[in-house]
Amino acid sequence: MNRNEERWMKNVREVTPYVPGEQPQKSKMIKLNTNENPYPPCPGVRDILDHVNAADFRLYPDPDAKALVQALARYHGVSEESVFVGVGSDDVLSMAFLTFFASDQPVLFPDITYSFYPVWAKVYQIPYRCPKLDENFQIVTEDYCQDEKIGGIVLANPNAPTSRSMPVKEIQKILEAHPEVVVIVDEAYVDFGGETALPLVDQYSNLLVVRTYSKSRSMAGIRIGYAIGNPKLMDCLRGVKESVNSYTMNQLSIPLGVASLEDEDYFQKQVRTIVETREKAKEELTNRGFQVLDSHTNFLFVKHEKKCAEEIFHELRQRDIFVRFFKKERISDYLRITVGTDEEMLTLYRALDEIL
Ligand SMILES: *Cc1c(COP(=O)(O)O)cnc(C)c1O
């Protein structure tokens, strides 16, 4: 830093950002590194695009994204006042951190979880503490039920990158222990076999459940996420959101998000396919010397008995097969592998047979 930069830098907010998995722009690659869905969204999504009139783009979108909010309310059997939508669940979670974690007590989330949580805490200057997952990478419920002053709780269930899930009755214990703070449950992967906390929303007014279109709905590129919770919570969330950006949901994302909800058969079938491929992959990887954690997500968290994760990661990368490696305490022996198509997984196994 030169002298002039030093003068103004002390008045600037400087944060270390979240680092998303790489998005290599290659035509021929196997991309198993950011938990995207290998299948396209339902045909109804395609149909909407066939009827887009670019002239409509001159107008602002509906600031309330009402059509999408209504469709989500209907889909989940909740009131419209209980639904909040955003630009992917990252946007929803970021707004929720800003809205609900306004105390000077620490917010709790596990030491190993979605690595965006500490980044939002830092950028919004929210104190936080990270209870350790146990040696099987499970959340220890008691750590979140202590009689202590805290500012809130965030849990991903199923958790990433561990792929493990916790029973909702454990979350209920946490809600009982801490009625004085908001508890956020990030259900990005719940459709692949987790247990949803949504039925608890009526009973616990401090519970916020967050969902995304990016994984099970194959629409990461369109950026839709949402939250469901008590209407009072949602009022607060909307108050903050409307103080930051009125028009979060763009004109196309609204009908595309509605269309995805209208084809339940397609959705269920595709999720089932991924779960089947995942279970097959678990077997194939186990046969190749990997220890594979039980997964309720669209990815597997694996550790090889002999070869180190970073080496496997690089050797796969040389073959244009991208998986995720985290150079972090406690998990640097592991790889996170997204479940792709059956064909992609076969290519992965063949590559592993060469490497190992
Ligand atoms: C992928 C993911 C998200 C973010 O999803 P977007 O809706 O694409 O922003 C949030 N939480 C977890 C745990 C995730 O894995």
The ligand as a Tripos MOL2 file, in Angstrom:
@<TRIPOS>MOLECULE
LIG
   15    15     1     0     0
SMALL
NO_CHARGES

@<TRIPOS>ATOM
      1 C1        -25.6170  -23.9220   -2.4490 C.3       1 LIG1
      2 C2        -25.8980  -23.4710   -1.0600 C.ar      1 LIG1
      3 C3        -26.5040  -22.2490   -0.7990 C.ar      1 LIG1
      4 C4        -26.6620  -21.1670   -1.8280 C.3       1 LIG1
      5 O1        -27.4900  -21.3940   -2.8040 O.3       1 LIG1
      6 P1        -27.9920  -20.2760   -3.7970 P.3       1 LIG1
      7 O2        -29.4400  -20.3740   -3.6620 O.co2     1 LIG1
      8 O3        -27.4680  -20.7100   -5.1160 O.co2     1 LIG1
      9 O4        -27.4600  -18.9350   -3.3830 O.co2     1 LIG1
     10 C5        -26.8610  -21.9530    0.4970 C.ar      1 LIG1
     11 N1        -26.5900  -22.7880    1.5060 N.ar      1 LIG1
     12 C6        -25.9590  -23.9530    1.2980 C.ar      1 LIG1
     13 C7        -25.6710  -24.8330    2.4560 C.3       1 LIG1
     14 C8        -25.5840  -24.3260    0.0140 C.ar      1 LIG1
     15 O5        -24.9110  -25.4450   -0.1880 O.3       1 LIG1
@<TRIPOS>BOND
     1     1     2 1
     2     2     3 ar
     3     2    14 ar
     4     3     4 1
     5     3    10 ar
     6     4     5 1
     7     5     6 1
     8     6     7 2
     9     6     8 1
    10     6     9 1
    11    10    11 ar
    12    11    12 ar
    13    12    13 1
    14    12    14 ar
    15    14    15 1
@<TRIPOS>SUBSTRUCTURE
     1 LIG1         1 GROUP 0 **** ****
